[in-house]
Amino acid sequence: MWKPRASAAAESDMSSNPEPVRAAPSVAQAEPARQRTAAPDQAVIGKGVTLKGEVTGSDPVFVDGRVEGAIHIPGERVTVGKNGSVVGRSGSGAACITAREIVILGSVTGDISAGERVDLRAGASLTGNVTTARVSIEDGAYFRGGIDIRKEDPNTVPAAARFEAVQPV
């Protein structure tokens, strides 16, 4: 048998006289002031930009435009966005992208070399050889070339990622 709750009457009173809506505090008000450490800025090559030549630097690079030449960012990540295109100079013999990590969502024509890893995401297109320690190719990515897996340099791998086998005493 169904019995009405005693709080049903109280709920109906609350619905006729709702509590006023209060504005949520902004993020700046909610968080106490704290010092922020400056992270290196990411260089962006936008959709409408075409660069011919060599791109070098020490900050991460995001390519959403077109680069005709080489990108040499040895200690950072290079990301080729969906709209991005990198075309290496034919016959140069050098890699068209050299970086610690390379993530490709757009298209790259030429050899690439990464110290740690290469990621080819769905929709990516790579025509060229890959030299890296780790490679990941998602379903839907196009790849034509060879892969040369190199050992990671133990000096560049973070200490937390390294481990040694412990022998029982």
N, C-alpha and C positions, 0 to 999 in steps of 0.2 A: 504494500500500500504506500502511496506517495504522501509524504508529509512536507508541508511548506517549511522552509528554513526561517528562522527568526531574523536572519540578516537580509532576507529578500526585501523587507520594508525599508531597511536602511539603505540598500542599494538603489531603490527607486527614488529615495530622497536625494541621494547624491547625484543621480542623473539629471534631476531638474535644476540643481544648483551646482554646476561643475566648478572645480577649482580653477582659478585663473591660469592661463598659459604663461609660463615664464620662459624667457629667451635663454637658450643654453649658453653657458659662458664660452667665449672664444678660446681657441687653443692657447693663445698667448696669455690669457688670463688664467687658464686652468693649470698651465705648467709654470713652475717657478723659473725665474730667470737663471740661466746656466750658460757657462761658456761653451762655445761650440768650437771644435777643432776644425780647421780648414782642410777639407779634402781636396785633392788635386782636381782641377776642372777638367771636364771632358771636352775635347775639341770636336766640333760638329761640322761636317761638310754637308750642307743642306741640299735639298732636292734640285734646286735650280743651278747648282754650282758644278762646273767642270774644271778640274785641275789637271794640268799637263806638266809632268816632271816628277820630282821626288819629294815625298812628305816625310820629314823626320821630326822627332821630338821625344819628350819624356812623360807626356800625359796621355791618358786613354783617348782613342779616336773613334768617332762614330761617323761612318760614311753613308749618307743617304743620297748623295749625288753621284758624280762620275769622276773617277781618278784614272788618268791614263799615265801610267808610270809605276813607281815603287813607293811603298809605305814601309818605313823602317822605324818601328817603335819597340825596341828590344825588351824593355822591362814592364810593359803594360799590355792592355787588351786593345785589340782592333776589332770593331764590330762593323760588318757590312749590312746595313739595313735592307728592308724589303725593296726599297726603291734604289738601293745602292748598286754601283757597278765599279769593279776595279779591273782594269785591263793592263797587264804587264807589257813591257816592251819586248817584242819578239826578238830572239837572237841575243839577248843581253846575257843570258846564262845565270843571272842573279834572280832570287826570289822576288816576286812582285809584292808580297806581304811578309814581313818579318816582325814577330812580336812574341810576347810571353804566352798570350792566349789569343786565338782567332775565332770569332763567332760569325758565321755567314748565314744570312737570311736572304740576300739578294744574289748577285752573280759575280763570279771571279773567274778571269781567264788568265792563267799563269801559275807558276809554282808558288807555294806558300811554305813558310817555315815557322813553327811555333816551339818555344822552349818547353811548354807544359802541355797544352792541349789545343785541339781543333774541334769545333762543333759545327756540323752542317745541319741546319734546322730544316723543317719541312718547307718546301718551296725554294730552297737554295739551289744554286747551280755552280759547280766548280769543275773547270776543265784545266787540269794541271796536276803536278805532283805535290804530295804532301810529305813534309818531314816534321815529325813531332814525337812526343813521348806517349800521348794518348789521343785517340780520335773517336768521335761520336758522330754517327750519321743517322738522322731520323728518317722514318718512312716519308716518302714524297720528295726527298732531296735527290738531285741529279749529281753524279760524280763520274768523271772520266779522267783517269790518270793512275799513278802509282802511289803507294803509301810506304814510307820508310819510317818504321817505329824505332826511335832511339831511346836509350836508357835515360831516365831523368838524372840530372846531376845532383848528387846527394847534398851538395852545398846550397842548392837553390830550393830544395824541398823544406818546408817548415818543420821544425823539430817535433811538433805535435803529430805530424803525419808520418814521421819515421818511427820504426820500432825495431827492436832486436829480439831474436829468439832467446828465451831464458832457458838454460839447461838446468834440470833438477840436480841438486847437490848430493 
